[in-house]
């Protein structure tokens, strides 16, 4: 992260409690200060500072030309970003909510993902598309989708999602610095999660494409990312009472996928559960389970299990707690890993 | 009992609403009801003879290119070619207005515009031959890749023009789209963004009468496609798309306006697609010979030729020279297109990401193995009888 921490100011260097939303905002600010070609655009990102306040203060500090309130049109926002990137800028686009990104899918899939390829490398597009995603915040319809499988299925896109305050900062800086387009999925319900964090000295940040082991263990691996990481860490603590010593792998990046870290963990533990809140059928868990099985078949003591959201449209907020995989559902899956005894 | 008769109603005085005024006066934005024409009118006297002669030579060359490329599809050398025969004036006059630093955003039918801008005739056809998606470097020529999805290149033009202006460069983007493309959401979003941002963009709609088989009347209920401009707050202009001098003039004014920082313009060029949509289409199913013949009378090359010969600027000899130059271009194109392109299958993985992901490295190795197996010495040479 040599590009980080470029500006002086009110920094103390001391770690203070910061939210993920603040860390994301700080990453945007530092990226803009370090590189004049970085431009932020989207609906409400300017004067309002974004509906989640992630872009708060950017328009004031850098001007409307660098942090731009656009007309309300996602295809137009992303399409304009394509042209801006073609002229040498580094646009960071905000899609206000997950399901609001769907009108921009054609731009994303037909142009953003493919421009490098169709121009034989002559025209890479360094675009970061920030998408707040997932549920658990009591949002009404169209405000809680987990769309990662759609993005993962599109070659040419990087798909990244932080689960910690450090990663929110570090991964966003990495994404903006990348010459490839990145879909940066922000877990909405972790926006207000806090950590002791110093903008001067962000913790060691692994580059895009590496998973990290958040908790080591010997008896099974929980493979997860984004909003489900805290659920898995809590489940791992609870499982100790049952004698389970669970390892928790935070993927951080869905594309590229870190086969090595995941396979090494599963080979150590011999058992794996994939946990995410998007629907299971056709979801990321199927791909991950297949990859793990291909690489670790002879090490596995049980089938790779999935704990996912139901295969239903995202439910109304008063019902969402039944849909979202919680600690109990993860623990139930862990119990089912005692395959030999049961079968 | 009416409202006024209700007890106490007399005391009600409505609060005047907050003041309202239109953001823009619509009148100057409205297009003239008739497409603008130069050739065959008094305005032709003001046209620069040298420009007209250049336009003529380019039109003849463009027509020959269309005919040659269509022939190449019949010989299987091109997968497909969407001919712009009949539309050469829009393609060429528009491209000729641009300065070198400007950008062109073509649709899939706008090969001629790219060639008129100086792109190598073979490089312009690689997409349609099927060897590469884009056979040229867009930055080098300032021509975006020929765009197959409809109207999605228009917001790109807006973003690029906007970025150029932010950087202080007086670059104009010309974005081309067909009549069918005006129904797409991206058309609307691009025009809206361009107007709000006052981006230096010129939108050129080539209204050639049909979106594959669907006629304009089933595409829009607007008075004209140029009329759509007023809803966005930009001027709309109608021009005879078969009149190269008129297209050049109207486009030139719009480009100059954009360069002065006065914002975008929407231009509808009324023209006609003489050939089918592509070689895969049967145009006789949706239009009659009489209609096509009427447009043949209004052919862009014929219009310009009449003007030039009538004014003594062109004679039989001059026409023959122009045709000969076009013929040589066609010959060279034919020759080069008859050579099979040499392709490296490993290129499939070369430009997906800046660095290959682990998954792509594995897949590239797999393909490399398959290719090596294909080129292994035949089994006979290894002492094995016959090939299985």
Contacts between the chains, C-beta under 8 A, distances in Angstrom:
chain1	res1	chain2	res2	distance
A	39	B	166	7.9
A	65	B	166	5.5
A	70	B	193	7.1
A	71	B	189	7.5
A	71	B	192	5.4
A	71	B	193	5.9
A	71	B	196	5.6
A	73	B	189	4.3
A	73	B	192	6.8
A	73	B	193	7.3
A	75	B	152	8.0
A	75	B	155	6.9
A	75	B	185	6.1
A	75	B	186	5.6
A	75	B	189	5.3
A	76	B	155	5.3
A	76	B	158	7.8
A	76	B	186	7.4
A	76	B	189	3.2
A	76	B	190	6.5
A	76	B	192	6.7
A	76	B	193	4.9
A	78	B	155	7.8
A	79	B	152	6.6
A	79	B	154	7.4
A	79	B	155	2.6
A	79	B	156	5.9
A	79	B	158	7.4
A	79	B	159	6.6
A	79	B	186	6.2
A	79	B	189	6.8
A	79	B	190	6.7
A	80	B	155	5.1
A	80	B	156	7.7
A	80	B	158	5.3
A	80	B	159	3.5
A	80	B	162	6.6
A	80	B	193	5.6
A	81	B	159	6.0
A	82	B	155	7.0
A	82	B	156	4.7
A	82	B	159	6.0
A	83	B	155	6.7
A	83	B	156	4.0
A	83	B	157	6.1
A	83	B	158	6.0
A	83	B	159	2.5
A	83	B	160	3.6
A	83	B	161	7.2
A	83	B	162	7.1
A	83	B	163	6.6
A	83	B	173	7.6
A	84	B	159	4.3
A	84	B	160	6.8
A	84	B	162	6.6
A	84	B	163	4.2
A	85	B	159	7.7
A	86	B	138	7.2
A	86	B	139	7.9
A	86	B	144	7.1
A	86	B	156	6.5
A	86	B	159	7.4
A	86	B	160	5.2
A	86	B	163	7.8
A	87	B	159	7.6
A	87	B	160	4.7
A	87	B	163	3.8
A	87	B	164	5.6
A	87	B	167	7.3
A	88	B	163	7.1
A	88	B	167	7.8
A	89	B	163	5.0
A	89	B	166	7.7
A	91	B	159	7.8
A	103	B	185	7.2
A	106	B	149	6.4
A	106	B	152	6.1
A	106	B	186	7.5
A	107	B	152	6.3
A	107	B	155	7.2
A	107	B	186	7.7
A	110	B	149	5.1
A	110	B	152	6.2
A	111	B	149	8.0
A	111	B	152	6.3
A	111	B	156	7.2
A	114	B	133	7.8
A	115	B	145	7.7
A	116	B	351	5.3
A	116	B	352	7.2
A	116	B	353	7.4
A	116	B	354	7.7
A	117	B	133	7.1
A	117	B	351	4.9
A	117	B	352	5.6
A	118	B	133	3.4
A	118	B	134	5.2
A	118	B	145	5.8
A	119	B	133	7.4
A	119	B	134	4.9
A	119	B	137	7.0
A	119	B	138	5.9
A	119	B	145	6.2
A	119	B	351	7.8
A	120	B	132	6.4
A	120	B	133	7.9
A	120	B	134	7.1
A	120	B	347	7.4
A	120	B	350	7.5
A	120	B	351	5.5
A	121	B	350	6.8
A	121	B	351	4.1
A	122	B	134	7.7
A	122	B	137	4.2
A	122	B	138	6.3
A	122	B	139	6.4
A	122	B	140	7.8
A	123	B	137	7.7
A	123	B	138	5.3
A	123	B	139	6.5
A	124	B	354	6.6
A	155	B	352	5.7
A	156	B	352	5.8
A	156	B	353	7.2
A	158	B	353	7.4
A	178	B	354	7.5
A	179	B	354	5.0
A	180	B	353	5.1
A	180	B	354	5.4
A	209	B	357	7.0
A	255	B	357	7.1
A	256	B	353	7.8
A	256	B	357	3.6
A	256	B	358	6.2
A	256	B	359	6.9
A	257	B	357	7.5
A	257	B	358	7.5
A	257	B	359	6.7
A	258	B	358	7.8
A	259	B	358	5.8
A	259	B	359	7.6
A	260	B	358	7.4
